[in-house]
């Protein structure tokens, strides 16, 4: 391996590690918000009881509306059962929603994953980044990303679907060509290499108006 390759690999690893630390910090902040809301629950009840004793229904309604808004900002946190996955998913979901992309997530991972944090960041990060980029080419009302993650026996199943303005793509040599131009498929190639390294399975399906990527990753001892 050349010195240039070693340096490139190190820069990529450092970048992914910094990115993951950012994800963790964001999710930790969300968890603190939820703990704080639960801590204040008794105070909220006492306040509404006070309004009720004065038969001040308007104040109760206003207070409930404020609580509903506050809780909604916390309730957007995705809780899969796996802290590492939560960190990456929530960071990317927050980014997508800031770009007015509708995101639905059904994820349940009640086990400790064998995948390293870096590898999982590469896989989910690239899937989300590509889905976000494709969504931005659509009108706001048509932007949609659907994520599904669950355990299939001893394998982690990941499915990403996004709407796209692109027509059905053709495969060349079993691979969909990147529409970004030469040199811009680096992220996809890196993700493919990670899946291959982990002994996983990857399938991409392009239809008119939609693009889906499915990944299976074995979770037995590797």
C-alpha positions in Angstrom: 0.0 0.0 0.0 1.4 3.4 -1.0 2.0 6.3 1.5 -0.7 8.3 -0.3 -3.3 5.5 0.2 -2.4 5.3 3.9 -2.8 9.0 4.3 -6.1 9.0 2.4 -7.5 6.2 4.6 -6.4 8.0 7.7 -8.1 11.3 6.6 -11.3 9.5 5.8 -11.3 7.6 9.2 -10.6 10.9 11.1 -13.4 12.6 9.3 -15.9 9.8 10.0 -14.9 9.7 13.6 -15.4 13.4 14.0 -18.8 13.1 12.3 -19.8 10.3 14.6 -18.8 12.3 17.7 -21.1 15.1 16.4 -24.0 12.6 16.0 -23.5 11.4 19.6 -23.5 15.0 20.9 -26.7 15.8 19.1 -28.6 12.8 20.4 -27.2 13.2 23.9 -28.7 16.7 23.8 -32.1 15.3 22.7 -32.0 12.7 25.6 -31.3 15.6 28.0 -34.3 17.4 26.8 -36.5 14.3 27.3 -35.1 13.8 30.8 -35.8 17.4 31.6 -39.4 17.2 30.4 -40.0 14.2 32.6 -38.4 16.0 35.5 -40.8 19.0 35.1 -43.9 16.8 34.7 -45.0 17.3 38.3 -44.6 21.0 38.1 -46.8 21.1 34.9 -49.5 19.1 36.7 -49.4 21.5 39.7 -49.7 24.5 37.4 -52.8 23.1 35.6 -54.4 22.1 38.9 -54.0 25.7 40.0 -55.7 27.0 36.9 -58.4 24.3 37.4 -59.1 25.4 41.0 -59.7 28.9 39.6 -61.8 27.5 36.8 -59.6 29.3 34.3 -60.1 27.0 31.3 -58.5 29.4 28.8 -55.3 29.3 30.7 -55.4 25.5 30.9 -55.9 25.3 27.1 -53.1 27.8 26.4 -50.7 25.9 28.8 -51.6 22.5 27.2 -50.9 24.0 23.7 -47.5 25.2 24.9 -46.7 21.8 26.4 -47.8 20.1 23.1 -45.4 22.2 21.1 -42.6 21.6 23.6 -43.1 17.9 23.6 -43.4 17.7 19.8 -39.9 19.1 19.5 -38.6 16.2 21.7 -40.7 13.5 20.3 -39.0 13.6 16.9 -36.1 11.6 18.4 -35.9 8.1 16.8 -35.3 5.4 19.4 -34.3 2.2 17.8 -33.0 0.4 20.9 -29.4 0.8 19.7 -27.7 4.0 20.8 -25.1 4.0 18.0 -27.8 3.7 15.4 -29.9 6.4 17.1 -27.0 8.8 16.9 -26.5 8.5 13.2 -30.2 8.3 12.2 -31.3 11.3 14.3 -28.5 13.6 13.0 -29.4 12.8 9.3 -33.1 13.0 9.9 -32.6 16.4 11.4 -30.6 17.5 8.3 -33.2 16.1 5.9 -36.2 17.8 7.7 -34.3 21.1 7.7 -34.4 20.8 3.9 -38.1 20.2 4.0 -37.9 16.5 3.1 -40.6 14.3 4.6 -38.9 11.4 6.4 -40.5 8.3 7.8 -38.6 5.8 9.9 -39.5 2.4 11.2 -36.4 1.1 13.0 -36.1 -1.5 15.7 -32.7 -2.9 16.7 -32.9 -4.4 20.2 -29.4 -5.9 20.0 -25.8 -4.8 20.3 -24.4 -4.6 16.8 -21.1 -6.2 15.7 -20.6 -3.4 13.2 -18.1 -0.8 14.1 -19.3 2.8 14.5 -17.2 4.0 11.6 -18.6 1.3 9.2 -22.2 2.0 10.3 -21.6 5.7 9.8 -20.3 5.1 6.3 -23.3 3.0 5.3 -26.2 5.0 6.8 -24.5 8.3 6.2 -24.0 7.7 2.4 -27.5 6.2 2.1 -29.0 9.3 3.7 -26.7 11.8 1.8 -27.6 10.3 -1.6 -31.3 10.2 -0.7 -31.2 13.9 0.4 -29.4 15.0 -2.7 -31.9 13.2 -5.0 -34.8 14.6 -3.0 -33.6 18.2 -3.4 -34.2 17.9 -7.2 -37.9 17.5 -6.5 -40.6 20.1 -5.6 -40.9 20.4 -1.8 -44.3 18.6 -1.6 -42.8 15.5 -3.4 -39.7 15.1 -1.3 -39.8 11.8 0.7 -37.3 9.4 2.3 -38.5 6.1 3.8 -36.1 4.2 6.2 -36.7 0.7 7.5 -34.3 -1.2 9.8 -34.8 -4.4 11.7 -33.2 -7.7 12.6 -33.9 -10.6 10.2 -32.7 -13.5 12.3 -29.0 -12.8 12.9 -28.8 -10.2 10.1 -29.4 -6.5 10.2 -31.7 -5.4 7.4 -31.5 -1.8 6.1 -33.8 -0.4 3.4 -33.8 3.2 2.1 -36.3 4.4 -0.5 -36.5 7.9 -1.9 -38.5 9.6 -4.6 -36.4 10.8 -7.5 -36.8 13.0 -10.5 -34.6 10.6 -12.5 -36.1 8.0 -14.9 -35.4 4.3 -14.4 -31.6 3.9 -14.4 -29.8 1.2 -16.3 -27.1 -1.0 -14.9 -23.8 -1.4 -16.5 -21.8 -4.4 -15.3 -24.4 -4.9 -12.5 -23.9 -1.3 -11.2 -26.0 1.8 -11.5 -23.8 4.7 -12.8 -23.6 7.8 -10.7 -25.5 10.7 -12.2 -23.0 13.2 -10.5 -20.2 12.7 -13.0 -16.8 11.2 -13.0 -15.2 10.9 -9.5 -18.5 11.5 -7.6 -19.3 7.8 -6.9 -16.6 7.6 -4.2 -19.2 7.5 -1.3 -21.1 4.7 -3.0 -18.0 2.7 -3.7 -16.8 3.1 -0.1 -20.2 1.9 1.2 -20.1 -1.0 -1.2 -16.6 -2.0 0.1 -17.8 -1.8 3.7 -20.7 -4.1 3.0 -18.4 -6.5 1.2 -15.9 -6.5 4.0 -18.7 -7.3 6.5 -19.8 -10.3 4.3 -23.1 -8.5 3.6 -25.6 -8.3 0.7 -26.5 -5.2 -1.1 -29.2 -4.6 -3.8 -30.2 -1.4 -5.6 -33.5 -1.1 -7.5 -34.3 1.8 -9.7 -37.8 2.5 -10.9 -39.4 5.5 -12.5 -39.8 8.0 -9.7 -38.2 5.9 -6.9 -34.9 4.4 -5.9 -34.4 1.8 -3.2 -31.3 0.3 -1.6 -31.5 -2.9 0.5 -28.6 -4.2 2.7 -28.3 -7.3 4.8 -25.4 -7.4 7.3 -24.6 -10.6 9.3 -24.4 -10.0 13.1 -22.9 -13.2 14.3 -19.3 -13.2 15.3 -17.2 -11.8 12.4 
